Amino acid sequence: MDSFIGFWLIVILGLILVFGGLIFLAYRIPKRIGKRKIGIVLSIILTSIILIPILSFVFEDYLFFKSDAIKSLEEHKITLLDDFKLESNEISGIRDFYHHFELQISKADKDRLIYKILESEYYLGSISETFDIRTGKPRYSVEDQAFVVTYQNRLSYVYEYYKPNKSGYTPTWDIISISKHRNELTYERVLD
């Protein structure tokens, strides 16, 4: 394990030195030929090109907006007609990706979504809390197949979506829950 950490530490330090050197040269070379302002502009542009992807990854939770929530729900043909409030958002992981957000929705949207779940051709009825759509399904598949199930449990009405992807790519597993007791929609995406 120490060699693994040592390897990545060396890689990170190497990248810092390479990018730091490039930024320094972007400033230093124009300065030597009398174009200091061009050197400053080039080094700022290069620094921005390097830092923006890093910062967007670090602050990904804060860069999630209502439009992103709408887009995630539209993947499953779920639309909210009324305004809603983004209550929370959590994104974690790189290889094992987890995305969870909660929306405060209107009573009319809640009723409409519950009706859509109950009237779905994939509706299973009431089931236990331990249900897992992935049970018995392939993890990888070259075919474009997806599995959808709707049901209700003690706390919520649930829409589940599972799609195995081709080998080397993690399956997509989405769970959209409508609370029975509050006007709340919860979305979870797990890629493991």
N, C-alpha and C positions, 0 to 999 in steps of 0.2 A: 504494500500500500504506500510506503514511503517513496518508492521509486516512481509510482504513478503521480503523486503530488509533486515530487521533484521535477518530473518531466513537464507537467503543466505550468509549474512556476517558471521554468526556463523558457517555455514557449511564450508565456505572457510577458516576461521581461524582455525577450527578443523582440516581440511586437512593439512594446513601448519604445525600445531603442530605435527600431526601424522607423516608426511613425514620427517619433521625436526628431530623428535625424532629418527626415523629409521636410518636416515643418521648419526646422532650423535652416536647411538649405534653401527652402522657398523664400525665406527672408534674407538670408546672408548673400546669396548670389546676386539678386537685383541691387542690394545695398552696395556691394563692391563695385558695381558698374555705374553707381550714382543714381539709382532709381529706388530710393528707400521706401517711398510710398507704395510702389508696385510690390515690393517685398512684403510690406505689412499686409496689403490686400491679399496677396497670394497665401501668406501664412494663415490669415484668418479664414479664407475659403477652405484651405486644406484641413485646418483644425475643425471647422464645422462639418466637413464631409466625414471626418473620422468620429467626432463626438455625437452627432445626431443619431446614428443607428444605436450607439451604446446607450445614450440617454433615453431614447424611445423604448428600449427594452427594459431599462431600470424603472421607468415611470409608466409602464404599460397600463397599470391599474388606473392611473389618473387620466389617461388619454382615451378612455372608453366613454362614449357618449350615447345619447338616446338613439341616434341614427345607427350606431353599431348594434344596439339591442334590437332595433327593428329589422336590420339585415339578418341577424342570427335567427330571429323568429320566422322571417319570410322564407328561409331555407326549408321550413316545414309547413309552409302555406298557412302560417298563423299570423293574422293581422290584428292590430289593436286599432279600433276606430276612434276611441277617445284618447285624450291626453293621459299620460302616465308619469310617474315619478321613479327615477332610478334610485332605489334605496341603497344598494350595495353592489360592489363588483370586486371580484377576486380572481386573479390570474396567477398561476404558479406552475413551476416546472419547465423543463426544456425537453427532455426525452419523454418523461411522463407528464403530459400537459393536462392541466385541470383549469377549467373556466367556470365560474359560478357567479350569477348575478340575480338580484331580486328586484322586481318591479312592483310598485303600488299602482294597481289598475282600477278602473271604474267598475261599478257593480254591473253595468250593462255589458262590458267586455267580459267580465268574469262569467256571467250567465250564458253569454253566447259561446264562450270557449268550453264551458262545462257541457252544454248541449252538443257541441261538435264532438267532444270526447265520447259522450254517452251514445251518440248516434253513429259513431264510426264503425266501419265494417270490421275493424280489428279489435273491437271492444271485448274484453274478457270477463267483465263483471267485477265483483269484489274479490280481491286476492290478498295474500299475506304480505307483510312488510319485507319478507326475505326474497321476494320474486326477483329474478335476474334474467333479463332477456337474452343475455349472452350464453346461457346454459344450452349446450347441444348445438351451438352455431359454430361455423368455421371462423377461425381467426383471420385467415387470409383467403382471398379468392380472386381469380382473374376475371370472373364474371362481374358485371355491374349489378349486384343484388343488394337489397336493403330489407331489413325486417322492422316492421312497425307494430306496436302493441299499445292499446289504450286500456286503462282500467282505473279502478278506484281502490284506495285503501282507507284506513281509519282516519287519516289526516287530510288527504287530498285526492284530486282527480289527476291522473298521470298520462302523459303521452311519452312513449319511449321509442327511440330510433336507434338501430344498430346496423352498421354497414362495415363488413369486412373489406379491407383494401388489399391490393396486390402485395405479394411477399416483400418484406422490407419496410412496409408502411404500416403504422399502427391503425387498428380499426377505429371507426368513429362511433361514439356512443353518446347520444344526447337524451337528456331527461328533462321534460318540461312539466312542471307541477302547478296546479291551481289549488290553492288552499281552500279547504271547506269552511274555515272559520274567519278568514280575513280576505280582503280584496288584494290578494298577492299572487304573483306569478314568479316561479323560481325556475331558472334555466341552468342546467349543468351540462358541460361537455367534458368528456373524459377521453383522452387519447393515451392509452398505455400499452 
